[in-house]
């Protein structure tokens, strides 16, 4: 964008800004960020890190778009919902101070990893479309995904992003941010060793084959109904919800992660969380675990 602006190629710069706003932010990052922002405890590092990224995006985007949308950029700058950073002191206008220097210090994104994740997400969404059409699942969180990667390099990347079996806080296997479960917005992601394992777990109607001409990730992806019960707070399915393992939690339909977040809120505010009485239909559903 900066190079295009310097060369007076405003159309090219605008196209790149539009691609970033729609493809990177709206279609991907803001979607997967909801779990971190809405569900995590107020001071949880995974939530605070997301707020840091959103702040950087907001300020950087306002600065970048200012030459072509000056009034909108100035409106953004004058209405930032927080005190301006120390580097922006005395900067009353978006047109003062240049591009924030601290934004240039962030490391480059690992394009190979995140291109793979986004392609895998597209393939999973194709399988989900058929599952939704047949009313196997409603929202994507109702589903579990089975993924086979024949390429060892791809499998290595996915293994590094494979989270804990249950929803835990703090997480054990990942940092809680770079996790396939939240990147795909699917309750459970199983990495399996063969295409046959995918076929055994999922109906062929809900499988996207690696050999499919429209496949993007090179992985065979299948979806089926998630196991366990749905957490009443985060809506992810978890096999400990409603089980004996949930006996010490603040509610029978809470996962451990949400129970920890509520405990943090109680400690910070001095209030006590009271679990609302579930509707009769919800009680019946909770009594029958999903296989």
C-alpha positions in Angstrom: 0.0 0.0 0.0 2.7 2.5 1.0 4.7 1.8 -2.2 1.6 2.2 -4.3 0.9 5.5 -2.6 4.4 6.7 -3.2 4.0 5.9 -6.9 0.6 7.6 -7.0 -1.0 4.3 -7.9 -4.0 5.0 -5.8 -6.3 2.5 -7.5 -3.8 -0.3 -6.7 -3.5 0.8 -3.1 -7.2 1.0 -2.7 -7.6 -2.6 -4.1 -5.1 -3.9 -1.6 -6.8 -2.1 1.3 -10.2 -3.6 0.2 -8.7 -7.1 0.0 -7.2 -6.7 3.4 -10.5 -5.5 4.9 -12.7 -8.1 3.3 -10.5 -11.3 2.9 -8.1 -10.9 5.9 -10.2 -9.1 8.5 -13.9 -9.7 7.9 -13.8 -13.2 6.4 -11.2 -14.6 8.7 -9.6 -12.7 11.6 -12.7 -11.0 13.0 -14.6 -14.2 12.7 -12.1 -16.4 14.6 -11.4 -13.5 17.1 -15.0 -13.6 18.5 -14.2 -16.6 20.7 -11.2 -14.9 22.3 -13.0 -11.6 22.8 -16.4 -12.9 24.1 -15.4 -16.0 26.0 -12.0 -15.6 27.5 -11.5 -13.9 30.9 -11.1 -10.2 30.9 -7.3 -10.3 31.5 -6.6 -13.6 29.7 -3.5 -13.2 27.5 -5.4 -14.7 24.5 -8.0 -12.0 24.8 -5.6 -9.1 25.5 -3.4 -10.1 22.6 -6.4 -10.0 20.3 -7.2 -6.5 21.6 -3.6 -5.5 20.8 -4.0 -6.7 17.2 -7.3 -5.0 16.7 -5.8 -1.7 18.0 -2.9 -2.0 15.6 -5.3 -2.8 12.7 -7.5 0.1 13.5 -4.8 2.7 13.7 -2.8 1.3 10.8 -5.9 1.1 8.6 -7.0 4.6 9.4 -3.5 5.9 8.5 -3.3 3.8 5.3 -6.7 4.8 4.0 -6.4 8.5 4.9 -5.1 9.6 1.4 -8.1 8.2 -0.4 -10.9 8.5 2.3 -9.7 11.4 4.3 -13.0 12.2 6.1 -13.6 8.7 7.1 -10.0 8.3 8.4 -10.3 11.5 10.4 -13.6 10.3 11.9 -11.9 7.1 13.0 -9.0 8.9 14.5 -11.2 11.4 16.4 -13.3 8.7 17.8 -10.8 6.0 18.9 -12.4 4.3 21.9 -9.3 4.5 24.1 -6.6 7.0 24.9 -4.1 7.4 22.1 -0.8 5.5 22.6 2.2 7.5 23.8 3.7 7.4 20.3 0.7 9.3 19.1 0.8 12.1 21.8 0.3 15.5 20.2 -1.2 13.8 17.2 -4.6 15.4 17.0 -5.2 14.4 13.4 -4.8 11.2 11.4 -2.6 13.2 9.0 0.0 14.1 11.6 2.9 11.9 12.7 3.1 9.6 9.7 2.5 5.9 9.8 2.9 4.5 13.4 6.5 3.2 13.6 5.6 0.5 16.1 3.5 -1.2 13.5 6.5 -1.8 11.3 8.2 -3.7 14.1 5.8 -6.7 14.0 7.3 -9.8 12.4 6.1 -10.9 9.0 3.2 -13.4 9.1 4.1 -17.1 8.4 2.3 -17.1 5.1 2.8 -20.9 4.4 1.1 -21.8 7.7 -1.8 -19.4 7.5 -2.5 -19.9 3.8 -2.8 -23.6 4.6 -5.2 -22.9 7.5 -7.4 -20.7 5.5 -7.5 -23.1 2.6 -8.3 -25.9 5.1 -11.1 -23.7 6.5 -12.5 -23.3 3.0 -12.5 -27.0 2.4 -14.1 -27.7 5.8 -16.8 -25.1 5.0 -17.6 -26.9 1.7 -18.2 -30.1 3.7 -20.3 -28.2 6.2 -22.6 -26.8 3.5 -23.7 -30.3 2.7 -24.1 -31.2 6.4 -26.2 -28.1 7.0 -28.4 -28.9 3.9 -29.1 -32.3 5.3 -29.7 -30.8 8.8 -26.9 -32.9 10.3 -25.6 -29.7 11.9 -26.7 -26.1 12.2 -23.9 -23.8 13.2 -20.3 -24.9 12.5 -19.7 -25.4 16.2 -22.1 -28.3 16.1 -19.6 -30.2 14.0 -16.4 -32.2 14.4 -13.9 -32.4 11.5 -11.6 -35.3 10.5 -8.6 -34.3 8.5 -6.0 -36.4 6.6 -2.9 -34.7 5.2 -0.9 -37.0 2.9 2.0 -34.4 2.7 4.3 -34.9 5.8 5.1 -31.1 5.8 1.4 -30.2 5.9 0.8 -32.7 8.7 3.6 -31.3 10.7 2.1 -27.8 10.5 -1.3 -29.0 11.4 0.1 -31.1 14.4 1.6 -27.8 15.7 -1.9 -26.2 15.7 -3.8 -29.2 17.1 -5.2 -28.2 20.5 -6.3 -30.1 23.6 -9.0 -32.7 23.3 -11.2 -30.9 25.8 -11.5 -27.1 26.2 -8.9 -26.2 28.9 -7.8 -22.9 30.5 -4.9 -22.5 30.4 -4.4 -24.6 27.3 -1.7 -27.3 27.3 -0.9 -28.2 23.7 -1.1 -24.8 22.1 -1.0 -21.1 23.1 -4.8 -21.0 22.9 -4.6 -18.6 20.0 -3.1 -20.6 17.1 -5.5 -23.5 17.4 -7.3 -25.3 14.6 -10.5 -25.6 16.6 -10.9 -21.8 16.7 -9.3 -21.1 13.3 -11.9 -23.4 11.7 -14.7 -22.5 14.2 -15.4 -26.2 14.6 -15.8 -27.8 18.0 -13.4 -30.7 17.5 -10.7 -31.3 14.9 -9.2 -34.8 14.6 -6.0 -35.3 12.6 -6.1 -38.9 11.3 -3.6 -41.1 9.5 -5.5 -42.2 6.4 -8.3 -41.3 4.1 -10.1 -44.5 5.3 -10.1 -43.0 8.8 -12.0 -40.0 7.5 -14.4 -42.2 5.6 -15.0 -44.4 8.7 -15.9 -41.3 10.8 -17.9 -39.3 8.3 -20.6 -39.9 5.7 -19.2 -39.6 2.2 -21.6 -36.8 1.5 -19.8 -34.7 4.0 -16.3 -35.3 2.8 -14.1 -33.1 0.6 -11.5 -35.2 -1.0 -7.9 -34.1 -1.6 -8.4 -35.3 -5.2 -11.3 -33.0 -5.7 -10.5 -30.4 -8.3 -11.9 -27.6 -6.1 -9.9 -28.7 -3.0 -7.5 -26.0 -1.8 -5.6 -27.5 1.1 -4.5 -30.8 -0.4 -6.2 -32.5 2.6 -9.2 -34.8 2.8 -11.7 -33.2 5.1 -14.9 -34.7 6.5 -17.4 -33.4 9.0 -19.8 -35.1 11.4 -21.8 -34.3 14.5 -19.6 -33.2 17.4 -19.3 -35.5 20.4 -20.4 -34.5 23.9 -22.6 -31.7 24.9 -22.7 -28.0 24.0 -21.3 -25.6 26.5 -24.1 -23.1 27.4 -21.6 -20.2 27.4 -19.2 -20.6 24.5 -21.4 -23.1 22.4 -18.4 -25.4 21.7 -19.1 -29.1 22.2 -17.1 -30.8 24.9 -17.3 -34.3 26.2 -16.8 -33.1 29.8 -19.9 -30.9 29.7 -22.7 -32.5 31.6 -20.5 -35.4 32.8 -19.1 -36.3 36.2 -16.0 -34.3 35.3 -18.2 -31.1 35.4 -19.3 -31.8 39.0 -17.3 -29.0 40.6 -18.2 -26.4 38.1 -20.6 -23.5 38.5 -23.1 -25.0 36.1 -23.6 -28.5 34.6 -23.5 -27.1 31.0 -20.2 -25.3 31.4 -16.9 -26.4 29.9 -13.8 -26.0 32.1 -12.6 -23.0 30.1 -15.8 -21.1 30.7 -15.9 -22.1 34.3 -12.4 -20.6 34.8 -13.5 -17.4 33.0 -16.5 -17.0 35.3 -14.3 -17.7 38.3 -12.0 -14.9 37.2 -14.9 -12.5 36.8 -16.2 -13.4 40.3 -12.8 -12.7 41.8 -12.4 -9.4 40.0 -15.9 -8.1 40.7 -16.9 -9.7 44.0 -20.1 -10.9 42.4 -21.4 -14.5 42.4 -22.5 -16.2 39.2 -25.9 -17.8 39.4 -26.7 -20.4 36.8 -30.2 -19.9 35.3 -32.6 -22.8 35.4 -32.6 -24.5 32.0 -35.8 -24.8 30.0 -37.4 -28.3 30.1 -36.4 -29.0 26.5 -32.8 -28.1 27.3 -32.8 -30.5 30.3 -33.9 -33.4 28.0 -31.2 -32.6 25.5 -28.6 -32.4 28.2 -29.6 -35.9 29.4 -28.7 -37.5 26.1 -25.0 -37.3 25.2 -24.0 -37.3 21.5 -22.1 -40.4 20.6 
